[in-house]
Amino acid sequence: MAHAEKCPVCGGIGVRIVPCPVVEDTSIISYVDTTINCHSCGGTGWVTVQDEQAYYATPYYDSGETAGGFSVPIDRGISTG
């Protein structure tokens, strides 16, 4: 499952403000702010984030018994997490 979150790169506005140099006669004389679409969210302002999955593991307990020369595990139904 996934959910939407505000884009961490642009702060949810969908664009980034980048200073662009104004060049005259091979000299930078000033900077003008230019907006470009955010590369992270593509201009939407939000990103899709996968939800964390809960994994449950059943521990392996040795019963001490053997079946055909192999130990038989005991499932005690204990879940961790």
C-alpha positions in Angstrom: 0.0 0.0 0.0 1.2 3.5 -0.6 0.3 7.1 0.4 1.1 10.6 -0.8 3.4 13.0 1.1 4.5 16.5 0.5 7.6 16.6 -1.7 10.7 17.0 0.5 12.7 18.7 -2.3 10.4 21.6 -3.2 8.3 21.7 0.0 5.1 20.9 -1.9 5.0 23.8 -4.3 6.1 21.8 -7.3 8.8 24.2 -8.5 12.3 25.1 -7.5 13.6 28.7 -7.6 17.0 28.7 -9.2 19.2 31.8 -9.6 20.1 32.2 -13.2 23.0 34.5 -14.2 22.5 37.4 -16.5 25.6 37.7 -18.7 26.7 40.8 -20.7 29.9 40.8 -22.6 31.1 37.6 -20.9 30.6 39.0 -17.5 28.0 38.0 -15.0 26.2 41.3 -14.0 23.3 40.0 -11.9 21.1 37.0 -11.2 17.5 36.5 -12.0 15.4 34.0 -10.2 14.0 31.4 -12.5 11.5 28.7 -11.6 11.9 25.1 -12.9 9.7 22.1 -12.3 10.9 20.0 -9.3 12.9 16.9 -10.5 11.7 14.9 -7.5 7.9 15.2 -7.8 7.7 16.3 -11.5 5.9 19.5 -10.6 3.0 18.0 -8.7 4.2 18.9 -5.2 3.7 15.4 -3.8 5.5 12.1 -3.9 4.2 8.5 -3.5 5.7 6.7 -0.5 5.3 3.0 0.2 3.9 2.1 3.6 6.1 0.0 5.9 5.2 -3.7 6.0 5.0 -5.5 9.3 6.8 -8.8 9.1 6.2 -11.5 11.7 8.6 -14.3 12.2 7.9 -17.6 14.1 11.0 -18.6 16.0 12.4 -22.1 15.5 12.4 -24.2 18.6 14.0 -27.7 18.7 11.6 -30.2 20.2 14.4 -32.6 20.9 12.5 -35.2 18.8 13.7 -36.6 15.6 11.8 -37.7 12.5 14.0 -39.6 10.1 17.1 -38.3 11.7 16.1 -34.6 11.5 15.0 -32.4 14.4 11.3 -31.6 14.5 10.5 -27.9 15.1 7.9 -26.7 17.6 5.7 -23.9 16.4 4.7 -22.0 19.5 2.9 -19.3 17.5 5.1 -16.5 18.9 5.2 -13.4 16.7 7.8 -10.7 16.9 7.4 -7.1 15.8 
